[in-house]
Amino acid sequence: MNKDGFDQFRGTSDYVTSQPLRNAVNVAIALGRPLLIRGEPGTGKTRLAHSIAHDLEKKLIVWNIKSTTKAQEGLYVYDTVQRLNDSRFGDRDISDIKQYIKLGKLGQAFASPELIVLLIDEIDKADIEFPNDLLNELDEMSFYITETNDTITAIKRPITVITSNAEKELPDAFLRRCIFHYIEFPDLDLMGEIVQVHFPDIKDSLLGEALKTFYSLRRIDDFRKKPSTSELIDWIQALIAGGVPDESVSSEIPFLGALLKKETDYDYFVTKRMTRIGDTSVRRW
């Protein structure tokens, strides 16, 4: 906790962060506003919330958003089916409606007596009205339960992290209520740090060859899906497990299918490579 009285995120040993990202997290905590995170797939948007929870030693509640998710589900659900079943069998007092109210992920975060970290993951997967439906609740940190005439107000305003893949435009009114940060794709030095977190004993020569090859692939604009950090980690693990000599990493690019996940990208690269140098050594697996 810093001198202003709020918990300060410093990062964790297993999640490498930039200073601008740490600043964005701490501003969101200080202002009590949701932190909206965007960035390429594989840049660690989802893992950020896990890292915050770990660093600040707080419980993490995860609300995974799907195309069918409704805002109401995050607040509470009135289990009418269970109440109907109880009334049919007559072995339970159904007059107390509160026992049939099940808090959703957002409701659990508000009701928690302790400060928690709430992750609303991939908000743009839901219907376009989903963010608007949460405006008041995220702003006032409270919601009303019609069936019981109760208002649930956050005991402690949760540290809220919202991730987006930019699949849909989010409403301006929603954006105004958030602290925004775009996670830039790691540069060569930062990526080296990330890889060394996963493979602390990796040889410098292997790391150098792998990064050189990885970034050369990312510079190909015609790829539909450029390899991301997660693909790089998988590929290096395959290189180590396969005992691939350092000098073969960039010349042969073994296990290319760990990096390129679109058939069109794989075929494009292999065709261009074979056309340019007559190389037939590139292997998908």
C-alpha positions, 0 to 999 in steps of 0.5 A, a space after each residue: 500500500 502506498 502513502 495515499 492508502 491504496 494497494 499498488 501493483 508492482 508486477 509479479 515474477 511470472 508476468 512481465 509488465 511494462 511501466 505504462 501498464 503498471 501505471 494504468 493499473 495503479 491509476 485505475 485502482 486509485 480512481 476506483 474505475 474499471 481498467 479496460 485492456 485491449 491488445 493483440 491476442 497473446 499479449 497477456 490481457 487475461 493474465 493481467 488480472 491474475 497477476 494483479 490478484 497474485 501481487 496484491 494477495 486478493 481473491 480473483 473472480 472471473 466472469 467469462 463473457 460469451 455471445 449469449 451472456 446477458 448483463 443480468 446474469 452477472 448481477 443475480 439470477 432468480 431460480 424460479 425452477 428450483 422454487 417451483 420444484 420445492 413447492 411441488 414436493 412441499 419439503 421446503 418453505 418457499 415463502 423466503 424468496 431470498 434463498 432462490 436468489 443466486 448472485 452472479 460474478 458481479 454480484 459476488 464481487 459487490 457482496 464480498 466483505 474483502 477487496 477482490 479483483 474482478 475480471 470481465 473477460 472479452 466483453 466485446 463477445 456479448 451483444 452490443 447492448 451488454 456494456 450499456 446494460 452495466 453502465 449504472 452498476 459499474 458506475 454506482 457499484 450497486 444494483 437492485 433486486 426486484 424480487 426481494 426489494 433489496 439493494 446490493 451495494 459494494 462493500 469495497 469497490 472491486 479492482 475491475 479489469 475488463 478485456 476486449 479484443 476490439 471485435 465490436 466498438 464499445 459505447 462512448 458512455 462506457 468508455 468514459 467510465 473506464 481507464 484505458 490501456 492498449 498493451 503494445 506487442 512486446 519489443 525484442 528486449 521485453 520478449 526476451 524477458 518474457 521467454 526467460 520467465 518461462 525458460 530460465 535456463 534457455 541458452 542465449 544462442 537458442 533464445 537469440 535464434 528463436 527471437 530473430 526467426 519469430 520477429 521475421 515472421 511477424 514482419 510478413 504483412 500478408 499473414 492473416 494471423 501473425 504468431 503471438 507470444 503464446 505461439 512463441 512459448 509453445 515453439 521454443 518448448 518444442 525446440 527444446 524438447 526436440 533437441 534442435 541445434 541452434 543453427 537449425 532454428 532460423 535456417 530450417 524453422 522446425 515445427 513451423 506449425 507451432 507458430 503459424 496456425 492458419 493453413 493459408 499463412 503456412 502455405 504462403 510462407 513455405 511457397 515464398 521460401 521455396 520460390 526464393 531459395 529453393 528450400 524444402 527443409 521447412 517442416 510443419 511438425 
